[in-house]
């Protein structure tokens, strides 16, 4: 049909008075605001969430009949025209209609995108995209546009796309980005990116736009529900805190007459000990009264608890802050060192007591050390190091003051030498020289004492930071989502963890060296300018040049170190694979090929290491030569003819002696710069462990005691390559029910189990425990109430009792009760060592059936509310 023979399309017209609401439906077609002004709202639980405003000439698109959550409210009397859905393909082919449609559709999308982004959390760093762009390989990014709207679709490659880091978009579906509304694009995901004008060329453009609108509305609902939950929690916490403050205030008023001890209404022994040990108040949402033991309370505060034994004169050694139990009444107390290194016992309602043999005898011989977690957010190495330094403020102050006084006393030696040479030797005043010598001896002893104090403070700082970072990092690693950990081999992961510790050693070393050498150098520099400004300026220039050489040398080392770090992980990982698969290699006579591949990688690793060490050796040799040349330059300047009196012999000696110390401090600074630059590759390797956040967000709520009821609604799951494993799975299992899920291999049974315990995140749908969405719950609390037997579960090295009891406390009888329930109890009793039978690495002494039943005993020992068995027919 030509344009001349096309039938005219009639549009329906609606008239709305101010205040009336329009709920357009996608199946009715395209709505256009002829005149007037309308506001856009998304309805969430009966509340209207304002999105934006549409002026005359703008579009008013709606959702399907099943939605009903998008409304347009007339601000003034308005007129709306409707074009039927069936007429849109014909209209889109007309140039005049396209010219009007493109800017109107662009403006409508901008209104919604820029409106919903106001509800989003903190905006990430955005990468500006244009039509046709592709994400860089192996890089996850948040993409946006410089202006207008960009329509984006995953082309089925690996990776994922999500809108505002909230709503996942399935492969093959479009999303939209604007200058402020972003799309999170996974590493190496394939993209199709088109502008609005090109999108209209697609015959299905209207369905694509409605699909994007659904994503925007779903995201608005999710973000508004999250905001409402957070506001509700904050209001509840504020109410509780207000109540506690009022109660405390009334207690203080009463205490003026009764002399009672005043404490917060929410405080008990557990919260008091926690605040003493950590130096901060606990999360007010965690009630001490809900925890039967201090260990449980500390774990709910996200601290790791380590049991230690107190032996001998433990109070005379530095074991760190500890929680202890008083033997007589079983109360929990804290022991903590003061600034002089003496332990004190802190008991609620009592004054601190110095710990000695008498006080120690009252305490149980078991104590608990808390490991605080790193902040539950994306971190940088700087965040971690400065958080560690924050707990060492007193030691840092001791270090700085010791270094400062040592530097000032160190200036007395060259000053006294100059006075002796210029004044007392020519005057033959021997007794004055002796007195000055005695004074210098006292000064040197004082300097040595200050240096010892600085060294002790440095050791304490290093130890405290190491304990804080190492414990916090391991805690963070075990909390990371499994999808993050699966991206690395065990050896590579171990090396990445150790690289954080290497960064910690390097940065703390650089900071300490810079502090000590910087203080000493600045003090000497002031003295140099006092004696000869010209020579002092030369001295500063020489040290600056030395620092620049250090920066250059550090940059040379960077590439070799970076490649060497990656090669080390590759070589060690391949070595582990050879050891684990030695039987297979021998069976196929592949030992030579395996060795050849290992040798090639090992040789390359060694070559990179030698290149890095060569640069370092050349730099150290250059420093030694440079110090001699720098001293010669100073001699030349000081010995040159000068106007006036010139430099006296004593002043000459003072300047040269001070310059040598100043240059030595500059050499330390240059080496520190080399060391600081060499940690860049290690930072890059450690970055995934710090940037990725733990799977339990700070806003996660405790599920309470589960009844066992489970509901799965419309659950879907996509692998990273875009392959759909589960699609629209729904079922309901009431408490006490037995449910069997059957299907062929690869149908998604194990994936469903991983989703049920939060090891994977669904791409769509929800999992409900007692009606609570798993995404908003504390996964650790949920998993404590679920017993799981995985398809390929393994035993760990230790005893059978350790394997069965796991983290649960209990006796051997409790372990046997669980073993009997799993049908393995009699077999364990027949073993010579019973429950104390040793399980070796790999559990080679046990059959597959025995391992399965031991794992089943492990799953039921804690009396879980829910029991999940993978491949239960085995």
N, C-alpha and C positions, 0 to 999 in steps of 0.2 A: 504494500500500500504506500503510495507516494504521499508527500506532505500535503499535496493539493486535495487528495481524496480522504485524508484523515477526518474522522468525526470529531467535532469539538467536545471537550471534556467538561462536564458541569461540576462545579464545586459546591458542596453544601456549606451553608453559613450558619454560625451560632452566634447569638448575642448574649453576653454575660454582663451582669451588673457588678458594681464594685462589691467585693467580698465573696462573690460566688466562686466555687471551686470546679475546675475541669479535670477529669481523670481520663486522658486520652488512651485509646487502645491501639496497639500496633496493627491489629488485623483490620482496623477501620481506615488505615492509610496515613497520609501526611497532613499534619495540622499546621496552619500558618496564621500568625496573629496579624490581622489586617490593620487594626488600629487599637490603641490602648496600651496598657502596661500590665504585665503579669509576673508574679513571683513563683519560683520553682521550689518545691518542698519534697523531701523524701520522708515518708511516714515510718517511724521506728517505734514499735510498742505503743502506738497511740500518740506519740509525740511527733510534731513536725520539725524537721531539721531543715533550716533555710540553706539553699544552695546558691541562688542567684536570681537575677531579674532578666526578663525578655522584653525588649521594646518592640514597637510596631515594625512589621516586616520580618520578625524572627520566627523560627520554627518551634513547634511544640510537639515533640515526639513522645510516644507512650510505649508501655510495655504490653506483654500479653495479658490475656484475661485472668490468668492465674496469679498475677502479681498484685496489681492494685496498690502499689506503694509509692507511686510517683504522682504528685498533684501539682496543678498550676492554679494559683489564686489570683483573681483579678484585683488589681490595686485600684483601677478606675474602670469605668464602663468600657467594655472591649468587644471586639468583633473577631471571630475566628472562622476561617474557611478550611474545609476538609477536602483533600483530594483522595479518591479511593486507591487502595493498595494495588489493584489490578491495572490502574492507569499509569503508574509510575514508570515502568519500562518504556512506554511510548513517549511520555513527557521527557524522560532523560535524554532521548535522542534529539530533541529540539534544541538548537543552539541558544535561543532566547531564554528558555527555561533553565538550561544549564548555567547560563551567566548569572541568573538570579539565585539558583539553588546553591552554587558553590560557596559564595560568601555567607549565605544564610546558614548553611550546614556547618561551616567553619565557626561562625560566631556562636551557634547553639552548643557545639562541642566545647568551645572555650569556656562558656558560662558554666557548664557542668564540671569540667575538669578543674578549672580554677576554684570552683566552689567546694568540691570535695577535698581538695588538697589542704584546705584550711583545717580539716579535722585530722590530718595525718600527723604522725610523730615527727621528730626532728628530720629535716630534709638532708639527705646524704649529699656527697659531692657528685654533681651532675656532669655527664659527658654530653656535649651538644651534638645532636645527630641531624642529618638531612636525608632526604629520600635517596635510597641506594646505598647508604653507608652499611658497613658490616662491623660487628664488634671484633676487637683484637683477639687473636687466638689465646686460649687459656686465661682469659681475663673476664671476671664478672664486673659489671658496671651498671650504673643507674643512668638511663638515657632520657634526655629531654630535647626540646627544640629551642631555637633562638627566637622564633616567632611562629604563630600559627599552630596548626595541629598536624601531627604525623601519625599515620595509621600503620601499625606494626603487627606482623604475624610471624610466628615461628614456622619455619618451612619443614618441620619434621626431623631436624637434626638433633644431636644430643644437647642437653641443657634444659633450661626452663625459663619462663617469663612470668613475672608477677607485677601487679599494679599497686603502686605505693607500698611495696614490701608487705602487702596484706592479702591480696586476692590473687591466687594462681590462675593463669590463663592456659588452657589446654592447647596442645599443639594443633595448629590448623585454625585456631580462632584468632580474631583480631583484637588488639588493644589499641589505646590511643595515648599519645604523650603531648604535652604542651610546654610552655616555658617553665612552669612550676610543677606540673604533675608529671611524675616520672614512671618509667617502666624498668624494673630490675631484670636484666638480661643475664642469664647464666653463661659460664665459660664456654666458648666455642659454639654457641647456639647459632643456627642459621636463621636469618631474618629476611622478611620481605617488608620493605618500607616504602610507602606511597603517600603523596600529598592528597588533599581532599579532591582536587580537580581530577586526578587520576583514578581515585576510588570510584567516582561516579561512572567511569567506563565499565566497571564490573556489573554484569546483569544482576548480581545478588547484592548490590550496594546497600539496599534498604535493610536486608536481613543482617548484613555486617554491622550497620549502624545500630540496629536494635540490640545485637549481641554485645556491642561495646557499652550501650546504655545499661544492659543488665549487669555487666561487670561494675560499672560506676555505682549503681544502686546497691549491689551486694557489698561493695567496699564501704559505702556510706553507712550501711546498717552495721557492718562489723566494727568500723571505727567508732561509731556512736555508742554501740553497746560496750565497747572497751572503755570509752571515756566515761560512760555512766557507771560502770563497775568500779573504775578507779575513783570517781567522785564519791561513790557510795562507801568505798573502803576508807577514803580519806575522812569523810564525814564521821564514820563510825569511830575511827581512830581518834579524831579530834574530840568527839563527845567523850570517849573514854579518858582521854588525857585531861580534858576539862574537869571531869568528875574526879580524877585522881588529884589534880591541882587543888580543887576545892577541899577535898578531904584532907590533903596535906596542910592547906592553910588553916583549916579548923583545928587540926592537931597541933599546929604551932601555937595558935592562940591558947589552946588548953594547956600546952606544955609550959607556958609562962607561969602557970599556977601549980601544975602537978609535977613539973620536971620530967615528964615522959620523954623518951627518945622518939624523935620524929623521923618517919620514913614514908615513902610513897605507898599508896594503897596497893599498887601492883608489885611491890618489891617483896621478895623472900630471899632465902639463902642462895638459891640458884641465880637469880638476877643480880644479887649483890656480888657474888663471886665472879660472875661473868663480867660485870663492869670493872671490877678491880683488875682482872687478868688482861682484858682487852683495852681498857681505858676508854670505853664508850658504852652507852646504854644499848640494850638489846632492842630488837624489833618489837614495838609495843603490841603487834598483832599476835606475838607468841606469848601466851600466858604461862608463867612459871607453874601455876597450879595444875596445868594440864599435863605436866611432865612428871612421871613417877621418879625419875632419876636425873641427876645433873647431866650425865652423858647424853640422855635423850634431849634435854633442854638445849644443850650446846649444839647438838646436831640440827635441831630445828632452827637455830640461829645460823645455820650453814657453816659451822665450824667442824673441823675434823678433830677427833679425840684420840690421843695415843696414850696407852697405859705404860707406866714405867715403875720400876721397883726402887725404893729408897734404901740404899745400903750404906753402912758405915756412917762416917761423919758427913752425910750428904749436904748439910747446911753450910759446910765450909767450901763447897764447890759451886760453880755457876751452872745450874741446870735449867735456868729460865723460870718464868712464872708458872706455877702449878696449882691445880685444884687438889686438895687433900681432904681426907675424912678424919674427923676427930673420933678416936676409938671409943670413948666413953658413951657418947650419945648419938654417934653416927651422923652428926651435922657436917655439912660441906663447908670448907673454908678455903681461903687462898693464901699461898705463900709467894712473896715477891721480894726482890732485892731492892734496897735503897741505893742512893747514888754512891755510897761508900762500899757497896758490894756485900751488904749484910742482909740476910733473910729476915723478914718479919711475917708474922702470922696475922691475917686479917679475918676476923669473925664478926658477923653482923651483930650490932648492938654492943660491941666491945671495942676497947682501944687496941691498936696494933701492939703485938708483943714481939720482942726480939727472940728469934729462934735459937735455942741452945739445946744441950742434951736433954734437959728436963722437959722443955716444950716438945722436942722431937719425939720423946718417949710417949707422949699422949696421942700421937698421930699414927694412923695405919701406915703400913709399909708400901702401900700401893698409892700412886698419884696419877693424875691425868694432866697432860699437856695439850693445850688447844692450838690448832693451826688455823689461822684466820684465812678466809678465802680472798682471792683477788676480786676487785669490783666486777659485778655482773654486767659488763658492757664491753664493747669493742675497746681494746687497749693498744697502746704503743709501748715500746721498751722504755721510753721516757716516763710514762705514767707509772710503770712498775718500779723503776729505780727510785723515782722521787717518793713513791709511797713507802718504799723501804727506808729511805733516808729520813722520812718523817718520824719513824719510830726510834730514831737514833739522835734526836735533837741534843740531848745532854752530852752524849759522847762527841758529837760534832762540835759543840761549844768547847768542850775540853781540848779537842784536837786543835781548833783554831787558836785558842788562847795560848796553848803550849807552844805552837809554832810561832806565834807572834812574839812572845816573850823570849823564846830561844833566838829568834832573828835579831831582836833588839840587843840582847846580851852579846850576841855574836859580833856586833859592831864594835864592842868595847876593845876587842883584841887588836884590830888594825888601828883604831884611834889611839890606844895606849902605845902601840909600837911607834906611831908617828911622833907622839909626844916625847918618848924616850930618846929617839934619834935626834930630834930637832932641839930639845931643851935640856934634858937631864944628862945625857952623855957629854955634850960640850961643857956643861957646868960641873962635871965630875961629882954629881950628887948621887952616890951609890946607894945610900939608905933609901932615897926616894924610889930608886929603881927596884929595890927589894920590896918595898911596900906595894908598888904597882904590880910586881910579879905575884905577890900574895893575893892581891885583889883579882888579878886575872885567873889565878888558880880557883878561887871561889866562884868566879863567873863561869869557868869551864865546867866545874862540878854542877853548878846550877843548870847550865845548858844540857849537860848529860842527863840530869834528872828530868828536865822538861822533855827531852827527846824520848826518854823511856816512857813518860806519861803519854806523849803523843802516839808512840808505837802501840801501847796498850789500848788506847782509845781507838786506834785504827783497827786493831784486831777485833775489838768488841763490835765496832761498826760492821766490819766484814762478816763476822759471825751472825749478827742479828739479821742483816740483810739477806745472807745466804739462807738462814732458816725461814725467813718470811717468804722469800721468792721461791725457793725450792719446794717448800710445802704447799704454798699457794698455787704454784704452777701445776704440780702433780694433781692437786685437787681440781684445778680447772680442766686438765686433760681428761680426767675420768668423768667430768660432767659434760664434756663436749658431745654434740650429737654424733651417733655412730656413722652417719653419712660423711662427716668430716674426717673421722679416723680411718675409714675404709680407703680413703684416697692415698694412704701411705703404707709402706711396709712397716713391720714392727721395728726393723733396724733403722729405717729412715726416721721413724717417729721418735725413737730413742735418741738419735743424733740431733734432731730438732729440739728436743727437750734439753739436751746437754748444751746446745748452742745458746739457749737462754742463760744458762749458768755461766757460759764463757763470756757472754755479753755483760752479765752482772760483774764478773771479775774484772773485765777490761774497763768498764765505765767507772766502777768504784775506784779502781787503781788510778785511772786518769784523774778523777775528781780529787782523790787524796793527794796525788803527786802535784796537781796544779795548785791546790791549796797551800801545801807546804813549801814548794819551790817558789810559788808566786809571792807568798808573804815574805820569804827570805830575799827574793830578787828585788821586790819593790823597796824594801828597807835599804838594801845595798845601793839601789839606783839613786835614791835620794842623797845618799852620802857621796856618790860619784859626782853629782851635779854641784854639790857644795865645794868640792876641791877643784874641778875643772869642767866647766860646762861643755867646752868643745869636745874634749875626750869622752865625756859622758854621753853626748849625742852620738858620737861614733860607736860607743859601746851598745847603746840601744839599737842602732842601725845594724850592728853585727848580729845581735841576738834576734832581731826581726828577720834578717836574712836566713839565719839558722832555722827559725820556725817555718819559713817559707819552703826551705829545702825539705823539712820534715813533712809538710803537706804534700809536696811533689812525690816524695818517696812513698808515702802512704797511698796515694792514688795509683802509683805503679804496682803496688802489692795487691790492690783491690781485685783486679780481674783474675789473677792467679789464685788468690784465696777463694774467690767465689766459685770458680770451676773446681778447685780442689775440694771444697766442701761437698759439692754435688758428686764428684767422683768418689769421695770417701764413702758416702751413703750407698752409691752403686756397688762398690767393691765389697763392702761389708754385707750388704743385702744379698749379693750373689754368692758370697762365701756361705752364708746361712742356708741358702737354697741348695748348695752343693752338699752340705753336711746332712740336711734333712732328707735329701733324695739320693743319697749315696747308693742305696740298694738298686734303685732304678737305673742309675748311671752304669753300674756294673752289669746289670742285666742286659743292657743294650751296648755294652763296650764303648761307652761315650766318655770315659774318663779323660782321654786326651783332648777331646774337643772342649770339654768343660774347663780343663786347665788352661788351654790356649786362650779361651775367652777371658778367664780370670786374669791371666798374666798380662794380656793386652790392657785391660782396665787398670790393673795395679801399676803397670809401667807408666801409664799416663798420669795416674794419681801422684806417683813419685816425682815425675817430671814437673808437675805443677808445684808440688811442695818445694822442690829444689829451686825453682824460679823465684818463689816468694822468699825463701831464706837467702838467696843470692842478693836480692835487693836489700834485705835487712842487713846482711854482712857488709855490703858496700857502704850503706848509710852509716853504720857504726864506725867503720874505718874513716869515712869522710869527717865525722864529728871529731875524732882524735886529731886529724890533720888540721881541721878548721880551728880548733882551740889554740894550736901553736901559732897559726897564721894570724888569728885575731889578737893574740898577745903581742905579736911583733908589730901589728898595726898600732896598738895602743902605745908601745914603746916609741914608735916613730912620732906620734903626735905629741906625747909628753916631752920627748927629747928635742923637738923642734924649737928654734928660737922664738920667744914670745915677748911681747911688749911688757914692760913693767918688771917685776921681780921674778916671774916665772914660777915654777913648781919647786918647792924645797925637797930635800932628800926624804924627810919624814913623810911629807905629803905624797911624794912619789911612791913610797912603800905602801902607804895607806891605800892609794888609788889602785895600785897593781894587785894588792892582796884582795881588796873588795871586788875588783873586776873579775878575778879568778872565781870567786864565789858566785858572782852575778852570772858569769858565763856558764858555770856548772848548772845553775838553776835553769838557764836557757836551754842547755842540752837536755835536761830532764823534761822540760816543756816540749821540746822538739820530739823526743821519743814518745811522749804521751800523745802528741798529735798523730804520729804514725800509728800508734796502737788504737787511737780513737777511730781513725779512718779505716783500719783493717777490720773493724767489727761490722761494717756495712753489709758484707755478704752474710754474716751470721744473723744480722737483724732480718734480712730478707727471708732466711730459712725459718726463723722463729715466728715470723709475722702471722702465718695461718693459725698458730696456737693462741695468739693474742687477739687477732681481729675477730675470729669466730667466737660467738657468745655461747655460754652453757645452755643446755636444752631447757632448763627450768628458769623462766624469767622471774625477775624480782616481784612482779605482780601476781605470781601464781598463788592460788589459794589452796589451803589444806582440804582434802576431800572428807576429812572426818573418818569415822568407822564405816566401811562399805558394807552393804547388805549382801552383795553378790549379784545384784541385778545389772545386766549389761544390755545396751541397745545400740545397734549400728543402723544409721539412717543414710541411705543414698551414698555410700562410701565408694570413692574412686581413688585409684593410685596409678601414677605414671612413673616409669623409670626415667633416669636421666637422659636416655636416648629417645624419649618420646613414646616408647612402647607402653600401651595400656595393659596393665595386669588385672586390675579390678575395676569394674564399672557398675555403678549404681547398685551396690550390695546393701541389702537391708535385712536385719533380723532382730528379734527381741528374745532375750533369755532371762526369765524371772529368777529370783534368788532360789537356789536349791535345784534348779533344772539341770539336766544333762543334754548337751547339744553336740551333735556330731556334724562336722563339715567335711564332705567328701568331694573328691575330684581327681582328675588325672594329674600326673607329674607336670609341674609348671603352671598349674591353674591358679596359683596365688594363695594356697593354704598357709604356707610359712610366712608369706608377705602379710596376710591378714593378722597372723599372730604378732608379727613385729609392729603392726599398726596398733593393735590392742594394748600393747605395753609401752607405746610411745617411742619405739626405736626408729620408726619412720613416720613421716608426716603425710597425711592424705592430701591428694590434690583436690579433693572435693568431698562433701559430706561431713558427718560428725560421728564421734564415738561418745556415748553417754554412759557414765557410771552413776547409778542412782539419780539419773536425770541431769547430772553435771557434765558439761562438755570437757573432755579430756584435755583440750588445748589450753584451758584456763586453770588446770589443776597442777599441783606440785607432783611431778612424775615420780619423785623418790618416795613420797608418802603413798602414792598409788601402788607402786611396785612392791612396797613392803607388805601389802595385803594380797598379793597375787603370787601363786606358786607356778613356776614355769619349767617345763622340760623341753629343751630345744631339740631339733632333729639331729644335729651334730654336736651335742653337748660333750664336754670333756671334763675329766677330773683334774684337779691341780695337785702338785706335789705336796705331800704332807701325810697325815694319818686319815684313816676312814672317818674318825670322829670329826676332824676338822672339815672334811669334805661334806659331811652330812649336816653338821650344825651351822657351818658358814658363819654369818654375822650374828646368829641367834645365840643367846646365852642359855646354858643348860648343862645337865649332867650326862654321863654316859647312858644312864637309863632313858633319858629323853631321846638320845640318838638311837637306842635300840627300839624304842617305841615307834619311831618313824620308819626304821628299817623293817620292823615286823609288818607295818602297814603296807610297805612296798614289796613285801615278799622276799627280802634278802636277809632278814635277821638271823635265821637259823644257819645260813651259810657263813655269816660273819662270826657267829659263836663257835663254829667248828675250826676257824682259823686260829693258829697258835697264839697270836697277839690280840685276837678279837678286834675291838674297836680301835686299838692302837696299831693295827696293821699299817705298815708304811706303803703309801702310794707313790711310786716313782714317776719321773717325768714321762708322760705318754701313757701311763697306766697299763704297761704291757703285761702285767701279771693277772689282769682281769679280762674276762670275756666281754664281748659286746653286750650280751644280755645282762651281765652283772653291772656293767657301767650304767646301763639304762635304769636299772632298779635302784642303784645308789643315787642317781640323779633324781629319781622319783622320790626317794626318801628325803633328799635335800629340799625338794619342792614342798613337801607336806609337813616338814618339821616345825614350821612357824604357824601352823593352823591357819592357812590362808583362807580368805573369803571366796577367792576365785582360783580355780586350778586350770591351767592351760597346758595341754599335752600335744606336742607336734609329733605326727606319725604315731598316734596312740596305739594303732593296731600292732605295732612292733613289740 
